[in-house]
Structure formats: structure tokens, C-alpha cells
Amino acid sequence: MNALEYLKTYAKYENNYKIREEVMQKVNEYLRRVEEIAGPATSGDHAAMPKGGEGSGKAEANNK
């Protein structure tokens, strides 16, 4: 996310309106892509997660 912050700062101080708009379009495009990729993993939807992943047997064995 740091790269996007740098691009936003660059766009903030860019004097050329056309370049500023192009940079902000790229920032928005990158944000949409991040949301598409990270969306299902961070949305809290546990249906996409596999049941009984790594280490699940050890936790149950220690509790018994």
C-alpha cells in the first residue's frame, strides 16, 4: 500500500492536470485490483476457507 500513497502524494503536487488525472486513474485501477484479489480473503466469508486445514488435528488432540 505504500506505493499507492507515494502515487497519491505525487498526484497532489503535480502541476499538470492531465498527468495528475492519469496518475489518479492508475491509483484507482490498482485499488480495484487489490479489492478483487484480497476481497474474498478479507470479507469475513468463511465458506471459501477449507475445513480442517494444517494443524487442525493437533489442536483437537491437545484439548482431549
N, C-alpha and C positions, 0 to 999 in steps of 0.2 A: 504494500500500500504506500510505501514511501515514494515510489516513483510517481504515483499519481499526485501526491502532494507537491512534488517538485514541478510537475507539469502545470498544476493549478497556480502555483506561485509565479511560474514563468508567464502564464497567460495573464495574470493580474497586472504585471508590469510591462507587458508587451504594448508598444505604441501603435503598431499596425493592426487595425481592427480585423482585417481579413485573416491574418496569421493567428490572432487571438481566437477567432471563431473556429478555425481549423483545429487548433490545439484542444479547445474545449469539446469539440465533436469527438476527437480521439479519446479524450478522458471519459466521456460518456459511453463511448463504444467499449472501452476497456472495463468500465464498471458493469455494464450489461453482461459482458462475457464472464466476469468474476461471479456475478449473481447466478448465471446459468450453471457454471461449474460447481460452485460452492452451495448453491441453493438447497438441493436435496439433503446434503450432509448437515447443514446448519439450521434447517427449518424445524427440527424437533420431531420430524416424522420417523418413527422408529420402525415402520413397516419395511423400509428399504434396508434396514440393518439385518445381517444374517443372525439367526438364533444360534446360541452355543458356540460362539467364536473361540479364539485362542484363550486358553487358561480358564475356561468356564468350569471345567471339571474339577480343577484344583480348589477353587473357592468353595464348591459344594462339599468336597471331601473333607476340607478343614473344618467346616461347620458341623459335621456329624459327630 
